[in-house]
Amino acid sequence: MRTLREAGHEAYFAGGCVRDLVMGHAPHDYDVATSATPEEVVGLFEQTVEVGAAFGVVLVILGGHEYEVARFRTEGPYSDGRHPDRVAFASAEEDVKRRDFTINGLLYDPATQEVIDYVGGRADIERGVVRTIGDPSERFAEDRLRLIRAVRFAARFEFTIEPPTLEALKRLAPTVESVSRERIRDELAKMLTGANRGAALRFLHETGLLAVVLPEVEAMVGVEQPDRFHPEGDVFEHTVLVLDALEAPGPVQAFGALLHDVGKPPTFTESDRIRFNNHDVVGAEIADAVCKRLRFSGEMRRQVVEIVRNHMRFMHAPEMRESTLKRLLRRETFDDELAVHKADCLASHGDMTVYDFLVRKRAEVPPEAIKPVPLVTGHDLIAAGYEPGPLFGEILGAVEDRQLEGELTTSEEALAWVIRTYPVERGPRARPEQGM
């Protein structure tokens, strides 16, 4: 800021960082609005990246931090609902008035410690209101992702949405379908990992946005559950409470929680009681489709789907064989699965017996016992005269089961057990001797 001003340019902190400072929150990053051209900014700093030269935006890297420095501008119209057809450089006040919401339309002068407010943003912060700058229909038409952002800000800060802004949001909710899946995914991730995420999901439903961006989750609304296990209400209400019960989740955990019961609506049956047979399996397939549609990375999609697929296994943990339990504990997604299980219990029956058991077991069992060094390898089997083939996996799995159970403790014992159980002369199609 000092460098820009000493070179004769106007420069202010702008947007979300000023909002957070006014509200007493620590900003995540600092954006700068200035009268300097991109060329002038590049000339003033040693390390820069021109990330949006057409919009007058330069990334300045200074002291190990990145700062987005943008020239004052006006924009429009927006034929594609995202990118302006025209950009013109302008004054600080004109720049503010092309932004999305009044709470994000504040400037801050660090030299005078003055907040500059052309749009009534400070008053809206004090009143707890999300309001567009200018006509809400125009602001939403410029960038339809703002429809979801309005909900995120309202939920995060526990604000209301000003009536004309809310009316336009509900009316234009179907148009959010034109926003790229990646941008919707990223906005949902911010919402689901931030504060008041359950309220955000509820607000998405109430505004009609949820039916457009996540129809599979919208389908949970009104799907009844058995009172014995779910006194809290329907599947949607349960999901809202699960999200709120998470503790500082990352995106994988948050989306896993959001989708963990997504298989219940299509598997709903009512006989002796309400049942959702195989909803974990069906839910995993639906979650996979949702993650693909939202353009998740392959690894993130796999992890989210695993949380959904395995969330019902946890209830059986105290009755599991030692080998099965250890395999559960060593799963790559176990920590996220356990967090979702805890939230699932807190949001329903409240019985934490299984959760406490798993926490205790994880603390008691050392890592080397959960995933020990194999007693027998494929090379050992070949050396013992076995032909490589499908049977190898069966043998190695059976040995590991007994190793995890504590029945086999040395390589010699393990190989002797293999030779007794899978006689080598019977070749790769051999099966265990009966009664052994």
C-alpha positions as CSV (number, residue, x, y, z in Angstrom):
1,M,0.0,0.0,0.0
2,R,2.8,2.4,0.9
3,T,4.7,1.5,-2.3
4,L,1.6,2.2,-4.4
5,R,0.9,5.5,-2.7
6,E,4.4,6.8,-2.8
7,A,4.3,6.2,-6.5
8,G,1.3,8.6,-6.7
9,H,-1.6,6.1,-6.9
10,E,-4.7,5.7,-4.8
11,A,-4.8,2.4,-3.0
12,Y,-7.2,0.8,-0.5
13,F,-7.9,-2.6,1.0
14,A,-11.2,-3.8,-0.5
15,G,-13.9,-6.4,-0.2
16,G,-14.0,-9.3,2.2
17,C,-11.0,-8.3,4.2
18,V,-12.5,-5.0,5.1
19,R,-15.8,-6.7,6.0
20,D,-14.0,-9.1,8.3
21,L,-12.0,-6.3,9.9
22,V,-15.2,-4.3,10.6
23,M,-16.8,-7.4,12.1
24,G,-13.7,-8.1,14.3
25,H,-12.7,-11.3,12.3
26,A,-9.2,-12.1,11.1
27,P,-9.2,-11.8,7.3
28,H,-8.0,-14.8,5.3
29,D,-6.4,-12.6,2.7
30,Y,-6.1,-9.0,1.7
31,D,-7.2,-7.6,-1.7
32,V,-6.1,-4.1,-2.9
33,A,-8.0,-1.8,-5.1
34,T,-6.0,0.9,-6.8
35,S,-5.8,3.6,-9.5
36,A,-2.6,2.1,-10.8
37,T,-2.6,0.3,-14.1
38,P,-1.4,-3.4,-14.3
39,E,1.8,-2.2,-16.0
40,E,2.5,0.3,-13.2
41,V,1.9,-2.4,-10.6
42,V,4.3,-4.8,-12.3
43,G,6.9,-2.1,-12.5
44,L,6.7,-1.4,-8.7
45,F,7.2,-4.9,-7.4
46,E,9.8,-7.6,-8.0
47,Q,7.6,-10.6,-8.1
48,T,4.2,-10.4,-9.8
49,V,1.8,-12.5,-11.9
50,E,-0.7,-11.0,-14.3
51,V,-3.7,-13.1,-13.5
52,G,-6.3,-10.9,-15.2
53,A,-4.7,-8.2,-17.2
54,A,-7.9,-7.6,-19.1
55,F,-9.6,-6.8,-15.8
56,G,-6.6,-4.8,-14.4
57,V,-5.7,-7.6,-11.9
58,V,-2.1,-8.4,-10.9
59,L,-1.0,-10.9,-8.2
60,V,1.8,-9.4,-6.1
61,I,4.0,-11.8,-4.1
62,L,5.6,-10.1,-1.2
63,G,7.1,-11.5,2.0
64,G,5.8,-15.0,1.2
65,H,2.2,-13.8,0.8
66,E,0.1,-13.2,-2.3
67,Y,-2.0,-10.1,-2.7
68,E,-4.5,-9.5,-5.5
69,V,-4.1,-5.9,-6.7
70,A,-6.9,-4.7,-9.0
71,R,-7.4,-1.4,-10.8
72,F,-10.6,0.5,-10.1
73,R,-13.1,-0.5,-12.8
74,T,-16.7,-0.8,-14.0
75,E,-18.0,-3.8,-16.0
76,G,-20.9,-4.9,-18.1
77,P,-23.0,-6.1,-19.7
78,Y,-22.7,-9.8,-18.9
79,S,-24.0,-11.8,-21.9
80,D,-22.9,-15.2,-20.5
81,G,-23.9,-14.5,-16.9
82,R,-20.3,-14.5,-15.7
83,H,-17.8,-12.5,-17.9
84,P,-18.3,-8.8,-18.7
85,D,-18.5,-7.8,-22.3
86,R,-16.8,-4.6,-21.5
87,V,-14.4,-3.3,-18.8
88,A,-13.6,0.4,-18.2
89,F,-11.3,1.8,-15.6
90,A,-13.0,4.1,-13.2
91,S,-13.0,5.8,-9.8
92,A,-12.9,4.1,-6.4
93,E,-16.7,4.8,-5.9
94,E,-17.6,3.4,-9.3
95,D,-15.5,0.4,-8.6
96,V,-17.4,-0.3,-5.3
97,K,-20.7,0.0,-7.0
98,R,-20.1,-2.8,-9.5
99,R,-19.4,-5.3,-6.6
100,D,-21.9,-7.9,-5.3
101,F,-23.1,-7.2,-1.7
102,T,-22.9,-4.1,0.4
103,I,-21.1,-5.9,3.2
104,N,-18.3,-6.6,0.6
105,G,-18.4,-3.1,-0.8
106,L,-16.2,-1.4,1.9
107,L,-12.8,0.2,1.4
108,Y,-10.2,0.7,4.1
109,D,-7.4,3.3,4.2
110,P,-4.7,2.0,6.5
111,A,-2.9,5.3,6.6
112,T,-5.9,7.1,8.2
113,Q,-7.5,3.9,9.6
114,E,-10.7,5.0,7.9
115,V,-13.5,2.8,6.5
116,I,-14.9,4.3,3.3
117,D,-18.5,3.3,2.7
118,Y,-20.3,4.3,-0.5
119,V,-23.1,1.7,-0.3
120,G,-24.3,1.4,3.3
121,G,-22.3,-1.7,4.0
122,R,-21.4,-0.8,7.6
123,A,-25.1,-0.2,8.5
124,D,-26.0,-3.6,6.9
125,I,-23.3,-5.3,9.0
126,E,-24.7,-3.7,12.1
127,R,-28.3,-4.7,11.1
128,G,-27.1,-8.2,10.1
129,V,-28.4,-8.0,6.5
130,V,-27.1,-9.4,3.2
131,R,-28.2,-6.9,0.4
132,T,-27.0,-6.5,-3.1
133,I,-25.4,-3.3,-4.3
134,G,-28.0,-1.8,-6.6
135,D,-30.7,-3.8,-8.3
136,P,-30.6,-7.5,-7.1
137,S,-31.7,-8.9,-10.4
138,E,-28.9,-7.1,-12.2
139,R,-26.3,-8.2,-9.7
140,F,-27.4,-11.8,-9.9
141,A,-27.6,-11.7,-13.7
142,E,-24.0,-10.5,-13.8
143,D,-22.7,-13.6,-12.0
144,R,-25.2,-16.3,-11.1
145,L,-22.8,-17.8,-8.5
146,R,-23.8,-14.8,-6.4
147,L,-27.1,-16.6,-5.7
148,I,-25.2,-19.3,-3.7
149,R,-22.8,-16.7,-2.2
150,A,-25.7,-14.8,-0.8
151,V,-26.8,-17.9,1.1
152,R,-23.3,-18.6,2.3
153,F,-22.8,-15.2,3.7
154,A,-26.2,-15.1,5.4
155,A,-25.5,-18.5,7.0
156,R,-21.9,-17.8,8.0
157,F,-22.6,-14.5,9.7
158,E,-26.2,-15.5,10.9
159,F,-27.6,-12.6,8.8
160,T,-30.9,-12.3,7.1
161,I,-31.2,-11.6,3.4
162,E,-32.9,-8.3,2.6
163,P,-36.5,-9.0,1.2
164,P,-36.0,-7.6,-2.3
165,T,-32.7,-9.5,-2.6
166,L,-34.3,-12.7,-1.3
167,E,-37.2,-12.3,-3.7
168,A,-34.9,-12.0,-6.6
169,L,-32.8,-14.9,-5.4
170,K,-35.7,-17.3,-5.2
171,R,-37.0,-16.2,-8.6
172,L,-33.6,-16.6,-10.3
173,A,-32.6,-19.8,-8.4
174,P,-33.1,-22.0,-11.5
175,T,-30.6,-19.9,-13.5
176,V,-27.7,-21.1,-11.2
177,E,-27.7,-24.2,-13.4
178,S,-25.7,-22.3,-16.0
179,V,-22.8,-21.8,-13.6
180,S,-19.8,-24.1,-14.1
181,R,-19.8,-27.2,-11.9
182,E,-16.3,-26.4,-10.6
183,R,-17.4,-23.0,-9.3
184,I,-20.5,-24.5,-7.7
185,R,-18.4,-27.2,-6.1
186,D,-15.9,-24.7,-4.6
187,E,-18.7,-22.5,-3.3
188,L,-20.4,-25.5,-1.7
189,A,-17.1,-26.5,-0.2
190,K,-16.7,-23.1,1.5
191,M,-20.2,-23.3,2.8
192,L,-20.0,-26.9,4.1
193,T,-16.6,-26.3,5.9
194,G,-17.5,-22.9,7.3
195,A,-19.6,-21.8,10.3
196,N,-23.3,-22.7,10.5
197,R,-23.2,-25.2,7.6
198,G,-26.4,-26.8,8.7
199,A,-28.2,-23.5,8.4
200,A,-26.6,-23.0,5.0
201,L,-28.0,-26.3,3.8
202,R,-31.5,-25.4,5.1
203,F,-31.3,-22.0,3.5
204,L,-30.3,-23.6,0.1
205,H,-33.5,-25.7,0.4
206,E,-35.7,-22.7,1.3
207,T,-34.5,-20.6,-1.6
208,G,-34.9,-23.4,-4.2
209,L,-31.2,-23.5,-4.9
210,L,-30.7,-27.0,-3.4
211,A,-33.2,-28.6,-5.9
212,V,-31.0,-27.2,-8.7
213,V,-27.5,-27.9,-7.5
214,L,-28.0,-31.0,-5.4
215,P,-31.4,-32.6,-6.3
216,E,-30.2,-35.9,-4.6
217,V,-30.0,-34.0,-1.3
218,E,-33.3,-32.1,-1.9
219,A,-34.9,-35.6,-2.2
220,M,-34.2,-36.2,1.5
221,V,-36.8,-33.6,2.5
222,G,-39.9,-35.2,4.0
223,V,-38.4,-38.8,4.0
224,E,-39.5,-40.1,7.4
225,Q,-37.3,-42.2,9.6
226,P,-38.1,-44.6,12.5
227,D,-38.5,-42.7,15.7
228,R,-36.5,-45.2,17.7
229,F,-33.3,-44.4,15.9
230,H,-34.1,-40.9,14.6
231,P,-36.2,-38.9,17.0
232,E,-34.9,-35.7,15.3
233,G,-37.0,-36.0,12.2
234,D,-36.7,-36.7,8.5
235,V,-33.6,-37.5,6.6
236,F,-33.0,-33.9,5.6
237,E,-33.3,-32.7,9.1
238,H,-30.9,-35.4,10.3
239,T,-28.4,-34.3,7.6
240,V,-28.6,-30.7,8.7
241,L,-27.8,-31.8,12.3
242,V,-25.0,-34.1,11.2
243,L,-23.3,-31.2,9.4
244,D,-23.6,-29.0,12.4
245,A,-22.2,-31.7,14.7
246,L,-18.9,-32.0,12.7
247,E,-15.9,-30.4,14.2
248,A,-13.9,-28.2,11.8
249,P,-14.3,-30.5,8.8
250,G,-12.3,-30.5,5.6
251,P,-14.1,-30.9,2.3
252,V,-13.9,-34.7,2.2
253,Q,-15.5,-35.1,5.6
254,A,-18.1,-32.4,4.9
255,F,-19.2,-33.9,1.6
256,G,-19.1,-37.4,3.1
257,A,-21.5,-36.2,5.9
258,L,-23.7,-34.4,3.4
259,L,-24.1,-37.5,1.3
260,H,-23.9,-40.3,3.9
261,D,-27.7,-40.9,3.8
262,V,-28.3,-39.9,0.2
263,G,-29.3,-43.5,-0.5
264,K,-32.3,-43.4,1.9
265,P,-34.9,-41.7,-0.4
266,P,-34.7,-44.4,-3.2
267,T,-34.6,-47.3,-0.7
268,F,-37.4,-46.2,1.6
269,T,-39.8,-49.1,2.5
270,E,-42.3,-49.5,5.3
271,S,-43.3,-53.0,6.6
272,D,-42.9,-53.8,10.3
273,R,-41.2,-50.4,10.5
274,I,-39.5,-47.9,8.1
275,R,-36.5,-49.4,6.6
276,F,-33.7,-48.3,4.2
277,N,-32.2,-51.6,3.0
278,N,-28.8,-51.3,1.4
279,H,-29.0,-47.5,1.5
280,D,-25.2,-47.4,2.1
281,V,-24.5,-49.3,-1.2
282,V,-27.1,-47.3,-3.2
283,G,-25.9,-44.1,-1.5
284,A,-22.3,-44.8,-2.6
285,E,-23.4,-45.1,-6.2
286,I,-25.3,-41.8,-5.9
287,A,-22.4,-40.1,-4.2
288,D,-20.1,-41.2,-6.9
289,A,-22.4,-39.6,-9.5
290,V,-22.7,-36.4,-7.5
291,C,-18.9,-36.1,-7.1
292,K,-18.4,-36.7,-10.9
293,R,-20.9,-34.1,-11.7
294,L,-19.2,-31.6,-9.4
295,R,-15.9,-32.4,-11.0
296,F,-14.2,-33.7,-7.9
297,S,-10.7,-35.0,-8.3
298,G,-10.5,-38.8,-8.6
299,E,-8.9,-39.1,-5.1
300,M,-11.4,-36.9,-3.4
301,R,-14.3,-38.6,-5.1
302,R,-13.0,-42.0,-4.0
303,Q,-12.7,-40.9,-0.4
304,V,-16.1,-39.3,-0.2
305,V,-17.7,-42.5,-1.7
306,E,-15.8,-44.6,0.8
307,I,-17.3,-42.6,3.7
308,V,-20.8,-43.1,2.3
309,R,-20.2,-46.8,1.5
310,N,-18.8,-47.7,5.0
311,H,-20.8,-45.5,7.4
312,M,-23.1,-48.4,8.4
313,R,-20.1,-50.7,9.3
314,F,-19.3,-48.8,12.4
315,M,-22.3,-50.1,14.4
316,H,-20.9,-53.6,14.2
317,A,-17.4,-52.7,15.4
318,P,-17.7,-54.1,19.0
319,E,-18.7,-57.6,17.5
320,M,-16.0,-57.7,14.8
321,R,-13.2,-60.2,14.7
322,E,-9.9,-58.7,15.7
323,S,-8.6,-58.9,12.2
324,T,-11.7,-57.2,10.7
325,L,-11.5,-54.5,13.4
326,K,-7.8,-53.8,12.7
327,R,-8.5,-53.5,9.0
328,L,-11.2,-51.0,9.8
329,L,-8.8,-49.0,12.0
330,R,-6.1,-48.8,9.3
331,R,-8.4,-47.5,6.6
332,E,-7.1,-44.4,4.9
333,T,-10.4,-42.7,5.4
334,F,-10.9,-43.9,9.0
335,D,-10.5,-40.6,10.7
336,D,-13.0,-38.9,8.4
337,E,-15.4,-41.9,8.7
338,L,-15.1,-41.8,12.5
339,A,-15.8,-38.1,12.6
340,V,-18.9,-38.6,10.4
341,H,-20.0,-41.6,12.7
342,K,-19.7,-39.4,15.8
343,A,-21.8,-36.6,14.1
344,D,-24.3,-39.2,12.9
345,C,-24.8,-40.5,16.5
346,L,-25.0,-37.0,18.0
347,A,-27.6,-36.0,15.4
348,S,-29.8,-39.0,16.1
349,H,-30.0,-41.4,19.0
350,G,-27.1,-39.9,20.9
351,D,-25.6,-43.3,21.9
352,M,-21.8,-42.9,21.7
353,T,-20.9,-46.4,22.8
354,V,-19.5,-47.5,19.5
355,Y,-17.6,-44.2,19.0
356,D,-16.0,-44.5,22.5
357,F,-15.1,-48.1,21.8
358,L,-13.3,-47.2,18.5
359,V,-11.5,-44.3,20.1
360,R,-10.3,-46.6,22.9
361,K,-9.3,-49.3,20.5
362,R,-7.3,-47.0,18.3
363,A,-5.4,-45.7,21.4
364,E,-4.7,-49.2,22.6
365,V,-3.6,-50.9,19.5
366,P,-0.1,-49.8,18.3
367,P,0.3,-49.0,14.5
368,E,2.6,-52.0,14.0
369,A,-0.2,-54.3,15.2
370,I,-2.8,-52.6,12.9
371,K,-0.7,-52.9,9.8
372,P,2.1,-55.4,10.6
373,V,5.0,-56.4,8.3
374,P,3.7,-59.5,6.3
375,L,4.8,-62.8,7.6
376,V,4.6,-64.4,4.1
377,T,5.0,-62.7,0.7
378,G,4.4,-63.8,-2.8
379,H,8.1,-64.5,-3.2
380,D,8.0,-66.9,-0.2
381,L,5.1,-68.7,-1.9
382,I,7.0,-69.1,-5.1
383,A,10.0,-70.3,-3.3
384,A,7.8,-72.9,-1.5
385,G,6.7,-74.3,-4.9
386,Y,3.4,-72.4,-5.5
387,E,2.5,-71.2,-8.9
388,P,1.5,-67.5,-9.1
389,G,-2.2,-67.1,-9.7
390,P,-5.5,-66.0,-8.1
391,L,-4.9,-68.3,-5.1
392,F,-2.0,-66.1,-4.0
393,G,-4.4,-63.3,-2.8
394,E,-6.5,-65.8,-0.9
395,I,-3.5,-67.3,0.8
396,L,-1.9,-64.0,1.7
397,G,-5.2,-62.7,3.0
398,A,-5.8,-65.8,5.1
399,V,-2.3,-65.5,6.6
400,E,-2.8,-61.8,7.4
401,D,-6.1,-62.6,9.1
402,R,-4.4,-65.0,11.5
403,Q,-1.5,-62.6,12.0
404,L,-3.9,-59.9,13.0
405,E,-5.8,-62.3,15.3
406,G,-2.4,-63.2,16.9
407,E,-2.6,-66.8,15.8
408,L,0.5,-66.6,13.7
409,T,3.5,-64.6,15.0
410,T,6.6,-65.7,12.9
411,S,7.3,-66.3,9.2
412,E,8.2,-69.9,9.9
413,E,4.9,-70.6,11.6
414,A,3.0,-68.8,8.8
415,L,4.7,-70.7,6.0
416,A,4.2,-74.0,7.8
417,W,0.5,-73.2,8.2
418,V,0.2,-72.4,4.5
419,I,1.8,-75.7,3.5
420,R,-0.6,-77.6,5.8
421,T,-3.7,-75.7,4.7
422,Y,-2.9,-75.3,1.0
423,P,-1.0,-78.4,0.0
424,V,1.5,-77.4,-2.6
425,E,1.0,-80.5,-4.8
426,R,-2.6,-79.4,-5.5
427,G,-1.3,-76.3,-7.3
428,P,-2.9,-73.0,-7.8
429,R,-6.5,-74.4,-7.6
430,A,-5.8,-75.8,-4.1
431,R,-8.2,-75.0,-1.4
432,P,-7.9,-75.3,2.4
433,E,-8.1,-78.9,3.8
434,Q,-11.5,-79.5,5.4
435,G,-11.4,-79.3,9.2
436,M,-8.1,-77.5,9.4
